[in-house]
Amino acid sequence: MKVIKASANNYSSMHQDISFKRKSEIEFINGYVVKKSQDLNISTPKNQRLVAKMKALETY
C-alpha cells in the first residue's frame, strides 16, 4: 500500500513520451517481442496491436 500511495501520481515514461510528443520506447520493448516472434513463427497478435496503437499515438 505504501508503494501504491507513493507512486499514485507517477506517469510512465511511455505516457510522458506521448504527452510530450516524443518517440516512445514501444519499438524497443514490445517491437522486439514482435520481431522475435516473427523470427520464430509464433503469433503475437496482442503485442502487434499494442505496438500499432502506440505508434499511432506518436506525433513527433
Secondary structure, 3 states (H helix, E strand, C coil): CHHHHHCCCCCCHHHHHHHCCCCCCHHHHHHHHHHHHHHCCCCCHHHHHHHHHHHHHCCC
